[in-house]
Amino acid sequence: MSGRIPAKNAQDLARVVDKISRYEPLSSRSALFIDAVKDAVPVFNSARFLKHISLGLQRKWKVHEVREGRDECKPATIVEKLNGGGYSLVVGMTHGILFGIVIDSVKRMRVVDRHLEEIKHEENIILMCEEIEKAGWYEESLKPAILDTRDVRNLKNGVPFFFFGFGCYIAALDYRSGYSIVEQFVMQKRGAIAACGLSRDISEVTRDDYHAALERKGGLHFEIGESVILNLCNHRMSFGEALARAIEEYSLSHPELIKDLDQKRVLFGLTLIGDPTLRLMR
């Protein structure tokens, strides 16, 4: 849960530390919301959930959205928006895999189902990602559906943003050092000043519990994520404090839920990458 600096060597560390040392809390209030879970309808209304978060932000915030199925919701276009948009907050309401966030959920499910029928997403995410990497069909069939670590390396944004991703596995730090998409956001010279996402513990949630979370009946990472964002933007907490406070409040509000081991594992599966003492807002 605590903040971490993603670095495999002295060069990586120097780049991230230099970014942190030059960072100043922001006065700009511009956010980009990426809405890409069409395959979850009608179980989960992502547009409604993102609007709920948007309404929770202070009135001075300007929120821009890109939605699955529209021209702007493509890897190259999102990178272009991040490079030129001056966003201080980026929220990804998407599915996830270790090395990317899914921006075309329908295509991703269709392609993966066709090529990997024998691999179950919830049971063997590592195997699925390794097969995707090895497969010749990734570039042709699946790449347009995923904003991956290579896209993140093209970020040249002037304003460092905070990224919060709701997608599964995007912070599976135990797999391979520097591999996850949240690590890559922070490792860039530009990119994110901090990022937060789910480790692999999300896979331990039962399907019934997952549907309950999608419907916001006990929230899990949806309720916690909303709290983290509002703590940063409205209450001007540090990154570490915003996450710790959100988890504490959820634990106190839903004691009956966190008695379940799977629920508790997910509760502490949210992982913050970056200096936890920094603040997003002045």
Wavefront OBJ file of the C-alpha trace (Angstrom):
o trace
v 0.000 0.000 0.000
v 2.839 2.388 0.796
v 4.531 4.441 -1.887
v 7.325 2.825 -3.880
v 9.922 4.091 -6.311
v 10.102 1.854 -9.399
v 13.778 1.485 -10.248
v 15.804 -1.445 -11.598
v 19.100 0.431 -11.665
v 20.785 3.721 -10.781
v 19.702 5.318 -14.058
v 16.027 4.548 -13.414
v 16.314 5.823 -9.854
v 18.013 9.049 -10.892
v 15.305 9.813 -13.448
v 12.465 9.325 -10.968
v 14.223 11.130 -8.105
v 14.993 14.070 -10.392
v 11.308 14.319 -11.323
v 10.294 14.186 -7.670
v 12.861 16.823 -6.666
v 11.546 19.243 -9.319
v 7.885 18.577 -8.607
v 5.634 21.287 -7.200
v 1.996 20.758 -6.155
v -0.333 22.026 -8.857
v -2.820 24.851 -9.030
v -4.348 23.654 -12.321
v -7.567 21.671 -12.063
v -7.920 19.675 -15.242
v -8.716 15.952 -15.392
v -8.987 13.275 -18.075
v -11.394 10.372 -17.501
v -11.009 7.273 -19.700
v -14.265 5.297 -19.840
v -13.803 1.886 -21.463
v -15.834 -0.943 -19.940
v -18.635 -1.329 -22.469
v -18.641 -5.086 -22.006
v -19.793 -4.620 -18.386
v -23.119 -3.053 -19.354
v -25.721 -3.426 -17.858
v -23.917 -4.765 -14.762
v -21.979 -1.540 -14.272
v -22.690 1.936 -15.588
v -19.178 3.373 -15.818
v -20.348 6.719 -17.218
v -22.610 7.190 -14.208
v -19.808 6.273 -11.821
v -17.354 8.693 -13.432
v -19.981 11.441 -13.396
v -20.453 10.716 -9.690
v -16.728 11.312 -9.125
v -16.771 14.392 -11.339
v -19.618 15.916 -9.337
v -17.644 15.225 -6.171
v -14.725 17.346 -7.358
v -14.711 21.007 -6.517
v -16.522 23.165 -9.035
v -13.306 24.657 -10.412
v -12.287 21.313 -11.895
v -12.587 20.899 -15.659
v -13.163 17.249 -16.572
v -12.649 15.845 -20.079
v -13.750 12.346 -21.058
v -12.801 9.860 -23.738
v -15.160 6.928 -24.164
v -14.772 3.519 -25.700
v -15.965 3.356 -29.288
v -15.106 6.952 -30.135
v -12.180 8.108 -32.267
v -10.369 9.780 -29.373
v -10.280 6.520 -27.383
v -7.256 5.057 -29.164
v -3.724 4.641 -27.783
v -2.081 7.277 -30.007
v -4.880 9.790 -29.452
v -4.835 9.343 -25.679
v -1.047 9.850 -25.654
v -1.537 13.003 -27.725
v -4.156 14.273 -25.282
v -1.913 13.560 -22.299
v 1.015 15.306 -23.961
v -0.947 18.438 -24.736
v -3.795 18.554 -22.244
v -2.070 19.775 -19.088
v -4.017 17.290 -16.968
v -3.154 16.978 -13.297
v -5.458 13.971 -12.772
v -6.016 10.973 -15.066
v -8.586 8.315 -14.142
v -8.848 5.042 -16.030
v -12.215 3.293 -15.672
v -11.039 0.327 -17.719
v -10.157 -3.325 -17.571
v -6.490 -4.015 -17.108
v -3.701 -6.452 -17.744
v -0.206 -6.302 -16.312
v 1.297 -4.242 -19.109
v -1.621 -2.033 -20.101
v -5.080 -0.618 -19.676
v -7.821 -1.852 -21.979
v -9.494 0.929 -23.956
v -11.600 -1.323 -26.181
v -13.138 -3.891 -23.845
v -15.367 -5.490 -26.482
v -12.510 -6.087 -28.911
v -10.217 -7.318 -26.155
v -12.735 -9.908 -24.986
v -13.510 -11.005 -28.545
v -9.843 -11.387 -29.521
v -8.722 -13.042 -26.307
v -11.652 -15.448 -26.339
v -10.860 -16.432 -29.897
v -7.152 -17.048 -29.371
v -6.977 -18.123 -25.740
v -10.092 -20.180 -25.142
v -8.226 -22.540 -22.848
v -6.943 -19.765 -20.546
v -9.286 -18.282 -17.950
v -8.616 -14.629 -17.210
v -9.310 -14.824 -13.474
v -7.362 -18.034 -12.914
v -4.115 -17.426 -14.789
v -3.489 -13.798 -15.632
v 0.282 -14.318 -15.805
v -0.057 -17.078 -18.379
v -2.492 -14.975 -20.374
v -0.135 -11.988 -20.471
v 2.826 -14.149 -21.440
v 0.816 -15.725 -24.254
v -0.285 -12.289 -25.454
v 3.336 -11.130 -25.541
v 4.480 -14.183 -27.518
v 1.554 -14.264 -29.916
v 1.970 -12.847 -33.404
v -1.637 -11.661 -33.343
v -1.107 -9.041 -30.621
v 0.054 -6.230 -32.881
v -2.547 -6.867 -35.550
v -5.598 -7.793 -33.493
v -5.238 -6.598 -29.917
v -2.782 -3.684 -29.801
v -5.382 -1.033 -30.787
v -7.457 -2.155 -27.806
v -4.729 -1.572 -25.203
v -2.757 1.465 -24.051
v 0.444 -0.376 -23.170
v 3.822 0.360 -21.625
v 5.324 1.275 -25.004
v 2.699 4.000 -25.454
v 3.516 5.350 -22.013
v 7.174 5.697 -23.001
v 6.061 8.262 -25.605
v 4.667 10.644 -22.992
v 6.077 14.162 -23.182
v 3.501 15.958 -21.045
v 4.627 19.172 -19.356
v 2.344 18.736 -16.331
v 2.994 15.613 -14.233
v -0.311 13.943 -13.415
v -1.633 11.528 -10.826
v -2.997 8.350 -12.403
v -5.629 6.221 -10.718
v -6.615 3.054 -12.571
v -9.569 0.855 -11.648
v -8.458 -2.000 -13.910
v -7.330 -5.355 -12.500
v -3.638 -6.327 -12.293
v -2.186 -3.008 -13.452
v -0.004 -2.854 -10.319
v 1.099 -6.502 -10.143
v 4.579 -5.514 -8.996
v 5.567 -9.045 -8.037
v 5.647 -10.301 -11.618
v 8.596 -8.495 -13.179
v 10.374 -5.348 -12.025
v 9.283 -2.275 -13.944
v 6.790 -4.264 -15.996
v 3.413 -2.993 -14.806
v 1.685 -0.042 -16.414
v 1.538 1.975 -13.168
v 5.300 1.602 -12.745
v 5.854 2.717 -16.316
v 3.728 5.841 -15.802
v 6.044 6.913 -12.977
v 9.352 5.736 -14.506
v 9.097 8.156 -17.426
v 10.905 11.485 -17.392
v 7.480 13.072 -17.846
v 4.435 10.856 -17.342
v 2.966 10.598 -13.845
v 4.324 11.900 -10.556
v 2.464 9.054 -8.835
v 0.097 6.256 -9.818
v -2.241 3.898 -8.009
v -3.789 0.607 -9.106
v -4.690 -2.940 -8.168
v -2.280 -5.773 -7.581
v -3.160 -9.361 -8.445
v -5.169 -9.705 -5.238
v -8.260 -8.616 -7.138
v -8.359 -12.138 -8.609
v -9.208 -13.514 -5.180
v -12.635 -11.854 -5.132
v -15.530 -14.170 -5.823
v -17.714 -13.384 -8.815
v -20.713 -12.462 -6.610
v -18.607 -10.031 -4.617
v -17.236 -8.525 -7.810
v -20.723 -7.810 -9.132
v -21.639 -6.229 -5.817
v -18.632 -3.947 -6.136
v -19.549 -2.965 -9.682
v -22.984 -1.950 -8.472
v -21.361 0.061 -5.661
v -23.019 -2.001 -2.916
v -20.043 -1.959 -0.648
v -17.707 -0.377 -3.114
v -14.395 -2.167 -2.657
v -11.849 -0.468 -4.937
v -14.565 1.687 -6.549
v -15.544 3.353 -3.296
v -11.940 3.498 -2.105
v -10.755 4.903 -5.422
v -13.366 7.625 -5.315
v -12.229 8.545 -1.806
v -8.570 8.652 -2.832
v -9.341 11.013 -5.699
v -11.485 13.334 -3.587
v -8.965 13.293 -0.730
v -6.251 14.423 -3.138
v -8.262 16.993 -5.044
v -10.601 18.460 -2.442
v -8.825 17.894 0.868
v -5.320 18.308 -0.541
v -3.894 15.315 1.262
v -0.589 13.736 0.291
v -0.685 10.664 -1.938
v 0.053 8.314 0.935
v -2.379 9.962 3.319
v -5.171 9.965 0.716
v -4.884 6.207 0.189
v -4.438 5.338 3.862
v -7.405 7.498 4.894
v -9.643 5.993 2.195
v -8.812 2.435 3.314
v -9.300 3.314 6.972
v -12.687 4.895 6.348
v -13.827 1.943 4.233
v -12.729 -0.512 6.915
v -14.673 1.328 9.596
v -17.756 1.733 7.397
v -17.921 -1.910 6.249
v -16.599 -4.119 9.075
v -18.837 -6.988 7.995
v -17.217 -7.064 4.551
v -13.579 -7.054 5.546
v -14.061 -10.025 7.863
v -13.911 -12.025 4.632
v -10.303 -12.813 3.695
v -10.831 -12.248 -0.031
v -12.377 -8.852 0.602
v -9.512 -7.905 2.907
v -6.906 -8.938 0.351
v -8.502 -6.681 -2.246
v -8.788 -3.880 0.274
v -5.026 -3.869 0.682
v -4.351 -4.699 -2.946
v -4.401 -1.048 -3.980
v -0.773 -0.090 -4.523
v 0.684 3.400 -4.696
v 3.760 4.044 -6.840
v 5.623 7.256 -6.113
v 6.669 9.404 -3.155
v 3.771 9.127 -0.650
v 4.616 12.472 0.960
v 3.921 14.543 -2.156
v 0.619 16.344 -2.755
v -1.274 16.803 -5.978
v -2.756 20.191 -5.146
v -1.409 23.305 -3.472
l 1 2 3 4 5 6 7 8 9 10 11 12 13 14 15 16 17 18 19 20 21 22 23 24 25 26 27 28 29 30 31 32 33 34 35 36 37 38 39 40 41 42 43 44 45 46 47 48 49 50 51 52 53 54 55 56 57 58 59 60 61 62 63 64 65 66 67 68 69 70 71 72 73 74 75 76 77 78 79 80 81 82 83 84 85 86 87 88 89 90 91 92 93 94 95 96 97 98 99 100 101 102 103 104 105 106 107 108 109 110 111 112 113 114 115 116 117 118 119 120 121 122 123 124 125 126 127 128 129 130 131 132 133 134 135 136 137 138 139 140 141 142 143 144 145 146 147 148 149 150 151 152 153 154 155 156 157 158 159 160 161 162 163 164 165 166 167 168 169 170 171 172 173 174 175 176 177 178 179 180 181 182 183 184 185 186 187 188 189 190 191 192 193 194 195 196 197 198 199 200 201 202 203 204 205 206 207 208 209 210 211 212 213 214 215 216 217 218 219 220 221 222 223 224 225 226 227 228 229 230 231 232 233 234 235 236 237 238 239 240 241 242 243 244 245 246 247 248 249 250 251 252 253 254 255 256 257 258 259 260 261 262 263 264 265 266 267 268 269 270 271 272 273 274 275 276 277 278 279 280 281 282
